[in-house]
C-alpha cells in the first residue's frame, strides 16, 4: 500500500499535454475544495456502501474527467439493490474497460449471495479477469446444485483459507450435503485452517462437524485442555485431538511430540498418528528446529497442505537430507512440483544420488527463466548470469498507440491522485493481449513519463525480446555512486535492493510507514541520522532522494558490518531486522549454502525479498561490470553462530 500522494508533481509535467485530463478536476465542487477531493469522497462513500452520499457527490461531478468511475462508484454503493438493467447498462456503456469487468465482479458476488444461479451462470463466463476465489466457489456451488461432479475441482481450489470468504464455506456445506465431500474432506479443511491459524474459518466450520460442546474451538484457543483429556474413542474426538496437537506445537513442538508418542497418542490409528506428526512437523519446521526432519519422517504419507509440502522440503534442505528432499518434492501436487523452486531442488537431490543426466534435464528446463532459481540452474549447467543484447529500439510508430491509450491515461490520472490500486488495475488491463513489441513500447512510454515501476513491471512480461535497461533501471546514478563509494558498498546490491523495495517510486510509502526509495522506517531514519551525525535531519526529508539514499545506504552498511559482510544475512536483516537473521542462523547444525538459508527463512515476505534482491543485484553487477556473474558466490554460505541480539533497530 502507498500513501495518497505517491508520485511527485514533476511526473505530470513530463506527461504530454494530450495525455492530461480536463481542467475540470481543479474546479471547486460544492462542499469540497476541488473536484478531485469530491471524487475521493465519492470513492470512500462507495466503499462504505453509503448509497445516499455517493449519489449526492456523483451528481456534482458531471464534468469529471473519469466519468466511468463516477458512474461505477454511484452503482457500487448500492450494488445490493441495483437492477440487472442498470448493471448491464453500465457494462454495455463501458464495454471492454477494466471498470466494467470490476462491476461485473461485484455484481456476480451479489448474485452468488442471493442464489440467483440463472443470472450468475449467464454472466460468469463473461468475467474476464476470473481472479476472485469466492466467485470460483459460487460457480462450483451452481454446478453442484445442478448435479455436476465438482469434488476434485473444489479440493484443488480450497487450499488457502484466507481467500475463502462466505462463498467457499457455503461450497463446503453444499458438497457435504450432496455427498461429494465426506468426513475426510471436512476434517482436511479444519486442519488446513487450524494449521494457518485461521480461527475464524474454523469457527464457521464447527456447525458442519456436528460438534456442539465447544471442544474444537477449545483445541484452537486452549489446546492443552484437550490434550490433557486425551483423544477419547470416537473419530470426532480424535480429529479434535489432532487439531490440538498442531496448535500446541506452535509454542512447544517437542512437548506436543511427547504427547503424541505417549499412550494417549497410541490410541489414534496409524493414519491419524501420521496426521498428528504432520501438524507438529509444520510448526517445528517454521521454527527451524532440527527435530522437524524426523517429525516429517514420522508423518509418512499423510496428506499435506501446500505450505506443509514446502516446509517439509525446507526442513530436509537444512538437515542436508537429500533423500528426504527428493521424497518430499515427489509427493508434491503436480503444479507445485513444477514450480522452478522445487524443480531446482529436485535436480540437486537427484544429482546428489548420482542421477546427473536427469538432474541436468531439470536444470535445463528452468535455466532460461529469469530470477533466482533460473540463475542458480544456469550455474549448475556451468554458466553464469549475463546480459543479452538489447532488442531493437521502440519506434515512434510503436509508441504512438501507447500515448493515445485511454486506459494508460486513466492510470496516470489515478497515480496523480495517489490511487495506486486503481492505477495498476487500469494499466495492467491494457497490457492484456499485447505482444512483446507492444509491451516494450508500453514500458518505454512509462519510462518517458518517469513512472519507473510500471516500466519495470511491464518489461518483465516479455520472454524473447528482453530489455534489461528497462527491467533494471539506474536512476539517480550520481547520488548512488557518491553514497556507495563513500561507504565502499557494492552499487549493484543497493540498486537490487531499491528495485525490490520501491520500484524506484521516490515517495513510496508502505502500509507500515516505510518511506522513499530505500523504504526507511521513521525510527530507523532517526537512528541512522543520529549515528552518522546528520544533526539537521527532519523526518520530512526522508523522501528526498539524496537524504533517503544517504540514510538507507548508511544503514545497509551498518547491517552488513554487523553480520560479517554476508549480503544474504544483511539483506534479510534490512527487511526483517538484524536480530532475526542471527536467530535463524543460530538454529543451524552446520554451514549451509546461502540458497538453502534463503529458502528456509520462516517469514514469507523476507524469504521472497532476499531471493529477489540478490537476484536483482546479480543482474545489475553483470550490467555494470559487463561480464558474467555468479549468484551462488554472492549468496555464499551461512554457518551457525551464537545468537547475539543486535543493537541496531
N, C-alpha and C positions, 0 to 999 in steps of 0.2 A: 504494500500500500504506500501511496505517496501523498504528501500534503497537497493542499489545493493549488498552490502556485508552484508547479513543478518545473516549468520551462521559463527561463529568463526572458525578459522583454525583448532583447535584441533578436531573439529567434524569429519573431514575426516581422522584424524589419527586413530580414533576409528573404521572406516568402514573397513571391511575385505578387504584384497588385491584383492580377487576375485571380489569384487564389484567396484573396481576402474577402470576408463576408461583408454584407451591407453595414453601413454605419448605424443601422437601427439598434444594434446591440448596445450602443453607448447612450441611446436616448433614455430619458427618465420615464419610468413607469410608475403609476400611482402606487404609493406605499413603499417604493423601492428606489434606491439611488440610481440604478441603471437597469436596463432590460436584462443584462446578464445576472444581476442579483435576483431579479424576479424569476428567471429561468432556473437558477439553482434552488430557489424556494419551491418552485413547481416540482422539481425532481424530489426534494425532500418530502413534500406533501404526498406525492405518489408512493414513495417508499413507506409512508405511514398509513397508506390506504385512506387518506383524508380526501374523499371524493369532492366534497363541497369546496374545500380550499383549492384543490387542484383546478377545478372548473373555473373558479373566480380568477386565479392567476392566469390560466391559459387564455381566458377571454381578453386579457390585456396585452397579449403577446402576438397579436395578429400579423405583425410585420417582422417577427423574429427570424433571423437567417437560417435557423434549423427547424423548419415547420414540422418535419416528420416527428421530431422528438417532443415538440409541444403537443401534438396530437396523441402521441404514444403515452405520455405521462397522464394526459387527461383520461384516456381509456384505462390505463393500467391501474389508476387509483380506485376504479370501481369494476375491476375485471370480474368480480363475483356476480355482478348484476348486468354486465354488458350483454346486449343481444348478439345472436350469431350474425345478423346482418350488419351490425356496427363493426364487429371484429373483422368480418370478411371484407367489409368495405375499406377498412384501413389497410388490410393486407393487399387488396387489389390496387388501391391508390399508390402504395409504395412497394409494389411488387418487385422482387429481386433485390431488395435492400436488406441490410443487416437488421434494421429495427423491425421490419415486417416479420422476419423469422423469429426475432425475440418475442414479439407479441403472440405469434402462433405458439411458441414455447409456453408462455404464461397461460394462454387460453387452454392448451392441452392439459396442463396441470389442473385447472379448474374442472375440465370435462372428466378427467380421471377421478377427482374427488367426488363429483356428482354421480359417477357411474353411467354417464351418457356415452355408452360404448359405440353406438352407431356413428355419432359425430366424431368421436375420438378416432375410430378406425378410418374414417374418411380423411381426417386431417393429418394424422400422424405420419403417413408416408411422405407428406409434403414438408415436414420439418427438416430443413436442410442440414443443420449442424449435428443433430442427433447426438448431443453430448450430455444429456440430462439423465442420470441414473434413475431418478424417480419415474420419468416418462417410460423408460425401458421396462420398469416394473409394472406400470399400468398396462403397457402393451401386452406383457405376458399374462396379466390378470384377464384382460379381454379375451385373449386367445384360449386361456384355460377354461373360462366360463363357457366358451363355445365348444368345448370338448377336445381342444388341441393338447397334445403332449408337449409340455414346456419344461419338464423337470430338469433336463440336462442344461438347457439354456439358463434356467434360474440358478442352478448350482454354480455355473460359471460366472454369472452376474453378481451374485450375493457373496462378495469377497471382502468388501471394505465397509464395515458398519457405519462409519461416519458419513457415508454418502447415501444411506438408505432413505431416511425420512419416512413419513407415514405410508407412502405407496409401497415400499418394499416390505414393511411389516405386514401390510394387507396381503401382499403377494404370498408371503409365507403362510398366512392363515388360510388363504384360498387353496393353496396347494395341499395343505394338510386336510382340508375339508373334502377336496376332490380325490384324496389319496394318491396324489402324485408325489407328495413328500411323506415320509414316515418318521418315526421317533428318532432314528439316526440323523436324519436331515435337521430336525428341530434342535436336537442337542448339539449338533455341529455348529449351528448358528449361535446357540447360547455360549458355547465355549469360545467361538470366534470373537464374540462381543466381549466376553469376560477377559480374554487374553489381551485385548486392546484397551481395556479399562472403560468400556462403554456401558456404565451402569444404567444410563437412561434407556438404552436399547434393550438391555437385559430385562429391565422393569417392564417394558412393553411386551416382551415375550412371555412373561410369567403367566398370563391367562391361558396361553396356548399349551403350557406344560401341565396344567391341572393342579399345580401346587398352590395350596391356599393357607399354608402355615407360616409363610414369610421366610422359609428356610433358604430359598435361592438368593434373596436379597441379603440375608444374613451372611451367606457364603461370600457375597461380593464385598460387604462392608465390614464384617467381623468374622473372617474365615476361621479364626482359632476356635470359636464356639462350635462350629460344625465339625472341625477335626477332632475336638475333644469328645464329641458324642460318637464318633466312628461312622462308618459308611452304612450301617444298617443292612437290611437284607433285600430290599426292593430296588429295582433298577433306578427309579427316580431318585432315591436316596444316594445311590452310587454316583449318579451324574452330578448331584449337588456336591458330593464329597470331592469329585474331581475338579469342579469349579473352585472349591475352597482351597484345594492343593495349589492351584495356579495362582490364586490371589495371595495366599500366604507366602508363596515363593517370591513375590515382589519384594518382600522385606528380608526374607531369610530362606534362600533356596535349600541350603543344607538341612535346615530343620524340617522343611516340607518333605525333602527326600527321606529323612529319617522316619517320618510318619508313614510314608508310602511303603517303605521297606519293613515296617513293623507288622505285627499280627493283624492290625486293622487293615492295612493296605493289602494284605494277602487275601482278604475276603472279597476283593474285586477279582473278576475273571481276567484272563490274560490280556484281552483287548482293552479292557478298562484300565489295567495297570499301565499298559503302553501309552494310553491317552494321558494318564496321570504323569508319567515320566516326561511326555512331550510338553505338557503345561509347565512343569518345573524347569525343563531344559530351556524353554524360551526365556523365562525370567533370568535364569542363570547366565545364559548367553548374552542377554542385554547388559548384564553386569560385568561381562568379560571375565567370568570365573573359569579357571581351568577345568573344574569339575563338569562344565557344560558338555564337553565332548562325550564323557561317559554317560551322562544322562540321556543324550541323544541316542547312544547305542542301545540303551535300555528301552527307549521308545520304539525300537524296531521299525515296523512298517505302519505305525499309527498315522492316520490321515492328518495332514498338517495344513495350516493356513499358508498363504503366500509369504507372509512375514516369517513364519516359523521355518519354512523351507530355506529361506535366505540365511537366517541366523544359524541354522544347523551347519551350513557350509562355512559360514564365517568362523564358527567355533572350531571347526576342523582345520581351517587355514591357520588360525592362531596356534593350534596344537601341533601343526606340522603333520597331520594325519591325512596323507593324500588319498588313501583308500576311502576314508570317510568323506572326503571332498568329492570323489567320483561317485560314490554311492548316493550321497545327498543330492547332487545335481541330476543324476539319472532318475531319481524319484520325483523330480520337479514336474509340474504340468508342462506340456509341450511348449506353450507360448512363453513361459518363464525360462525354461531351459535354453531357448533360442535367443534370449537376450545376450548382448555382447559381453556383459559381465560374466555370466556363467558359462558362455561358450569359451571365453578365455581361460577361466579357472579349470574347466573340464580338460581343455587342451594341456594345461600344466600338469594336471593329475595323471593324464594318460602318458605324457612324456616321462614322468617320474616312474611309471610302470614299464617303461621301455617301448611303448607303442608310439614311436616317433612319427611314423607316416600318418597315422590317424590324427595325431596332435597337430601336425603341420597343416593338414586339411582344414581343421577347425580354425587355426590361426589365419590361414589364407581367406577364410570366409568372412572375417571381420576386419582384416588389415586395411581395407580401403575405407572403412568407416572413420570419420573424423572423431576426435575425442580420446579420452583416457584409455579405454581398452583397445580401440583401434591402433593407437600409438604403441601400446605395450605388445600387441600381437605382431606389429611390424618388426619390433625389436627381436621377438622370438624367431623371426624369419631372417635375422641378420641384417636388417635395415634400420634406418633411423628417421626421425621426423624431418622432412624437408618442405620447402615452399614451392609449389608448382608454378609455372609461368602464368602470368595474368591472361585472362581472356581478352578478346578484342574490346576496346573501349566502347561504352554505350554511346550511341549516336544521337543527334538531335531528334531524328525521326522516332527513335525508340523512346526518348524521354518525353516527347510531346504528349502522348496519351496519359502519362503519369501526372503531368502538370494539369491536365484537364479533368482528372478523375474526381468525381463529386464525393466519393467515399473518403478519399485522402483529404479532400478539403474539409470535410466534417471532422476527420481525425485531428487535423491541425487545430481546428476550432476548439475541440474538446481539450486538447493539450493546453491551449491558452487558458481555458477555464480551470485547469487542474483536474479534469475528469479523465484520468488515465485509463480507467477501465473501459469507458465508452470509446475513448480514442483508439485503444487497442482493438476493440471489437470491430470498429469501422475499418481500421487499417487491415486487419487480418482477413476480414470478409472479402476485401477487394483482391487479396492475393490468391484466393481460391481459383484454381484452374490456370494460373499463369504459367507459361513456360519459363525456362531458365533465363533466356534473354530478357523477358519481361520482369522477372524477379530482380535481375541485376539492374535494370533500369529503375525499378521502384526503389531499390536500395540507394542508387546514385541520386535519385530525387530527394530521398531523406537526407543524404549527406549534404547536398547543396543547401538544404534548409536547416542544417545543423541539428537534425534530430537523429543523433547517432545510435540511440538504442534501437530505433526502427531500422536503420541501415544494417546493423549487425544481425538482428533477428531475421530480417528479410533475406539477406545474403546467405545466412546459414542454411536456407532451404534448398539451395542448389546442390546438385550432385556431380555433374560433369563439368560445367563451366563454373569454376570456383575462383572467386576473387578474394584473396587473403588480405588485401589492403582494405577492403570493405569489412571483412569479418574481424580483423584485428587492427582497428584504427589507433593512431598515436597522437591524439590532440594534446595541446599544451606541452609540446616536446621540450621547449626551452626550460619551462618550470620543472619538468620531470628530470631533465638531465642535471640541472643545478642541485636539486634536492637529493637525488640518488648518488651523485658523485661526492657530495659533501659527507654523506653517511657511508659511502662505499657499499651501497646496496645494488643488487642487480636490477637494472631498469626493466628488463623483460618480466621479472617476477612481479614488480609493482604494477606494471600495466596489466598483467594477467589477473591480478587481484582486483584492480579497478573495473576491468571488464566484467567480472562476476558481481562485484559489489553494486555498481550503479549503472552499468552500461553507458557510462560517460554522461549521464544526466547530472548537470552541475549542482543543481539544488534538489536532488532526490532526497526524500525523507521516508524512512521505513516506518512500519507500524509501531516499532518500539522506540522511535525517536532518533535513530541514527541519521546523520546528515552528510550531504555532499558527495563528491567523487569517491572518497575513501570510506564513506559511511561511518563517521565518528559519532560515538555516543557523547552526550554533553559532559558527563563526568570524566570520560577518557580525554576529551579535548582539554578540559581544565587541568587535569593531572599532567598531561604532556606539556602544555604551555608553561606550567609552573616549573616542571622538571628541566626544560631547556632554556628557562629564563626569559620567556616571552611575557614581559611584565605588562604590556598594554593590551593583552588579548581580551576581546569581548566575545561572548557567545554568538552574537550576530555575525561575526566574521567567519564562522565555521563553513559557510557555503562559498566563500571567496576561494577561487581556485588555488591561488598561491598559499593562502593560510591553510586550507584543507590538506593540500599535498605536504606542506611543511610538517604539520602535526601528525598526519597519517603515516608518512614515511619515518618520522622520528619514533612513533610508537612501534611501527613494524620493526625498526632496528633494535629497539629495546627488547621486544619479544624474541627476536632472533638470537640476540646475545644471551638472553635468559635461558634459551633452550639449545645451547651448544651448537648454534649455527645450522640446525636442521630446518630446511624450508618446509618439510612435511609437518613437523611439530609446530613451527611458528605460524603456518597458515591455519592450522586447526585452532591455535591459540587466538589468532586475530578474530576468528568467528565466535569461538565458544568461551574465551577467557583463558589465560595462561595456566590456571590451576588444573583444568580438566585434562588437557593432553598429558600432563605429568601423572595424573591419577590413572589414566588409561594405560600409559606406558608401564606403570608400576605393577600392573597385573600380568605382564608378560613373563613367561618362564625362561625364555631365551630370545635373542635378537631375531627380528623378522624383517622381511623386505618392507620397504616403505609402502608398497602397494597393498600388502596384507594389513598393515597398520591402518591405512586409509580406508580400506574396505570394511574394516571391523569397528570403525568409530560408531559408538552407540547412538549418537544424535543424527537423525536422518539429514537434517539441514547441513550440519557440519561435514558429514561424510560426503555428500554431494558437492559441497563447497570446495573441500580440499582437492578432490579429483578434478574439478573444473578449473580451479585456479592454477594448479600445477600443469595441467594440460595446456591451458592458455599460455602460461609462461614459456613452455617448450616451443610453441609456435612462434611466439614473439622473439625468442632467442634465435630461432632459425632465420627469422626475417632480419634481425639486427646484425647477426654475425655472418649471414649468407653461407652457412654450412650446416650439415646435418646435426641434429641434437638428440640426446638421449633422455627420455623421460625417466627411465629406470635410474640413471645416475642422479638425476635431480631428486628423486624420491629417497634414494639412499637406503639405509637400514635404520631401524629403531629398536633399541635394546632396553631391557628392564633397568630401572634405576629407582632408588628410594624416593618416595613421594615427598617433596618439599613444597609446601604452599608458597605460591608466588606473591610478592608484594605488589605486582602490577595489577591494575583494575581489570 
